[in-house]
Amino acid sequence: MKAIVKQRVEDKLYRNRYVVDSGRPHIKVLKHLFPSPNLLALTQVCPAKCYQLNDRGQVTIVSDGCLECGTCRVLCGATGEITWKYPRGGFGVLFKFG
């Protein structure tokens, strides 16, 4: 009988490859004095943990390692709190399955 080995999500995500487009992020958080509840939620629900709350109480993003899942687009895309576009060709995430 073959043993079933469970893997953590982090272990599976580690297999992916990211090609960072330095100086040209595909997601930007627009300037804000106070983040909205949806923007704050991104610090908790982004699976790649790209969104963080800085010491001034503003939400920032480091898009290196972004999975391009669209969670941020669902939460904040329609409200205009972020701008999101696909990375340029040859950049972004390359998923490796297995």
BALOBA-1460 file (C-alpha; in Angstrom, 3 decimals):
// residues 98
<rec num="1" residu="m" x="0.000" y="0.000" z="0.000"/>
<rec num="2" residu="k" x="1.354" y="3.398" z="-0.981"/>
<rec num="3" residu="a" x="1.610" y="6.024" z="1.750"/>
<rec num="4" residu="i" x="-0.096" y="9.349" z="1.106"/>
<rec num="5" residu="v" x="2.185" y="12.295" z="1.782"/>
<rec num="6" residu="k" x="0.464" y="15.598" z="2.452"/>
<rec num="7" residu="q" x="2.242" y="18.733" z="1.321"/>
<rec num="8" residu="r" x="1.725" y="22.214" z="2.647"/>
<rec num="9" residu="v" x="0.596" y="24.957" z="0.261"/>
<rec num="10" residu="e" x="3.880" y="26.777" z="0.887"/>
<rec num="11" residu="d" x="5.815" y="23.712" z="-0.297"/>
<rec num="12" residu="k" x="3.826" y="23.583" z="-3.504"/>
<rec num="13" residu="l" x="4.138" y="27.336" z="-4.141"/>
<rec num="14" residu="y" x="7.895" y="27.049" z="-3.709"/>
<rec num="15" residu="r" x="8.049" y="25.143" z="-6.994"/>
<rec num="16" residu="n" x="6.778" y="28.117" z="-8.970"/>
<rec num="17" residu="r" x="9.212" y="30.413" z="-10.711"/>
<rec num="18" residu="y" x="8.916" y="34.194" z="-10.737"/>
<rec num="19" residu="v" x="10.485" y="36.528" z="-13.230"/>
<rec num="20" residu="v" x="10.402" y="39.971" z="-11.650"/>
<rec num="21" residu="d" x="10.086" y="42.994" z="-13.923"/>
<rec num="22" residu="s" x="12.211" y="45.347" z="-11.808"/>
<rec num="23" residu="g" x="10.869" y="48.872" z="-11.587"/>
<rec num="24" residu="r" x="7.658" y="47.996" z="-13.458"/>
<rec num="25" residu="p" x="5.182" y="46.434" z="-11.012"/>
<rec num="26" residu="h" x="1.942" y="45.190" z="-12.553"/>
<rec num="27" residu="i" x="-0.053" y="46.142" z="-9.430"/>
<rec num="28" residu="k" x="-0.067" y="49.506" z="-7.701"/>
<rec num="29" residu="v" x="-1.904" y="50.668" z="-4.600"/>
<rec num="30" residu="l" x="-3.148" y="54.210" z="-5.078"/>
<rec num="31" residu="k" x="-2.294" y="56.822" z="-2.453"/>
<rec num="32" residu="h" x="-4.658" y="56.873" z="0.486"/>
<rec num="33" residu="l" x="-4.777" y="58.458" z="3.930"/>
<rec num="34" residu="f" x="-6.809" y="55.665" z="5.475"/>
<rec num="35" residu="p" x="-7.248" y="52.258" z="3.856"/>
<rec num="36" residu="s" x="-10.754" y="50.993" z="3.177"/>
<rec num="37" residu="p" x="-11.932" y="47.742" z="4.779"/>
<rec num="38" residu="n" x="-11.408" y="45.945" z="1.459"/>
<rec num="39" residu="l" x="-7.865" y="47.240" z="1.123"/>
<rec num="40" residu="l" x="-7.125" y="46.152" z="4.683"/>
<rec num="41" residu="a" x="-8.586" y="42.731" z="3.900"/>
<rec num="42" residu="l" x="-5.944" y="42.237" z="1.219"/>
<rec num="43" residu="t" x="-3.283" y="42.086" z="3.936"/>
<rec num="44" residu="q" x="-5.014" y="38.922" z="5.174"/>
<rec num="45" residu="v" x="-6.442" y="37.223" z="2.069"/>
<rec num="46" residu="c" x="-3.694" y="37.603" z="-0.540"/>
<rec num="47" residu="p" x="-2.336" y="34.053" z="-0.858"/>
<rec num="48" residu="a" x="1.154" y="35.322" z="-1.747"/>
<rec num="49" residu="k" x="1.171" y="37.833" z="1.146"/>
<rec num="50" residu="c" x="2.048" y="40.676" z="-1.237"/>
<rec num="51" residu="y" x="0.041" y="43.313" z="0.678"/>
<rec num="52" residu="q" x="1.273" y="44.693" z="3.992"/>
<rec num="53" residu="l" x="0.333" y="47.435" z="6.412"/>
<rec num="54" residu="n" x="3.213" y="49.866" z="6.933"/>
<rec num="55" residu="d" x="4.049" y="51.847" z="10.080"/>
<rec num="56" residu="r" x="1.952" y="54.818" z="8.847"/>
<rec num="57" residu="g" x="-1.182" y="52.677" z="8.595"/>
<rec num="58" residu="q" x="-1.157" y="52.495" z="4.807"/>
<rec num="59" residu="v" x="-1.382" y="49.381" z="2.687"/>
<rec num="60" residu="t" x="1.622" y="48.746" z="0.449"/>
<rec num="61" residu="i" x="2.409" y="46.032" z="-2.061"/>
<rec num="62" residu="v" x="5.502" y="44.146" z="-3.120"/>
<rec num="63" residu="s" x="4.352" y="42.362" z="-6.251"/>
<rec num="64" residu="d" x="7.427" y="40.112" z="-6.494"/>
<rec num="65" residu="g" x="5.974" y="36.636" z="-6.102"/>
<rec num="66" residu="c" x="2.420" y="37.628" z="-7.026"/>
<rec num="67" residu="l" x="0.400" y="34.577" z="-8.098"/>
<rec num="68" residu="e" x="-1.830" y="36.666" z="-10.385"/>
<rec num="69" residu="c" x="-4.860" y="34.998" z="-8.789"/>
<rec num="70" residu="g" x="-7.110" y="38.068" z="-9.032"/>
<rec num="71" residu="t" x="-8.117" y="38.254" z="-5.358"/>
<rec num="72" residu="c" x="-7.095" y="41.901" z="-5.178"/>
<rec num="73" residu="r" x="-9.010" y="42.673" z="-8.371"/>
<rec num="74" residu="v" x="-12.163" y="41.208" z="-6.870"/>
<rec num="75" residu="l" x="-11.816" y="43.160" z="-3.616"/>
<rec num="76" residu="c" x="-10.497" y="46.508" z="-4.839"/>
<rec num="77" residu="g" x="-10.422" y="46.617" z="-8.630"/>
<rec num="78" residu="a" x="-13.863" y="48.153" z="-9.094"/>
<rec num="79" residu="t" x="-13.336" y="50.764" z="-6.369"/>
<rec num="80" residu="g" x="-10.167" y="52.114" z="-7.971"/>
<rec num="81" residu="e" x="-7.969" y="51.584" z="-4.918"/>
<rec num="82" residu="i" x="-5.523" y="49.532" z="-6.943"/>
<rec num="83" residu="t" x="-4.472" y="49.348" z="-10.551"/>
<rec num="84" residu="w" x="-3.842" y="45.867" z="-11.906"/>
<rec num="85" residu="k" x="-2.622" y="44.750" z="-15.292"/>
<rec num="86" residu="y" x="-1.000" y="41.604" z="-16.529"/>
<rec num="87" residu="p" x="2.803" y="41.585" z="-16.356"/>
<rec num="88" residu="r" x="4.674" y="42.181" z="-19.577"/>
<rec num="89" residu="g" x="5.381" y="39.108" z="-21.671"/>
<rec num="90" residu="g" x="8.079" y="36.925" z="-20.167"/>
<rec num="91" residu="f" x="7.560" y="38.291" z="-16.644"/>
<rec num="92" residu="g" x="5.408" y="37.195" z="-13.720"/>
<rec num="93" residu="v" x="4.695" y="33.746" z="-12.349"/>
<rec num="94" residu="l" x="5.419" y="30.460" z="-14.099"/>
<rec num="95" residu="f" x="3.443" y="27.696" z="-12.427"/>
<rec num="96" residu="k" x="5.055" y="24.289" z="-12.106"/>
<rec num="97" residu="f" x="2.633" y="21.507" z="-11.330"/>
<rec num="98" residu="g" x="3.543" y="18.180" z="-9.800"/>
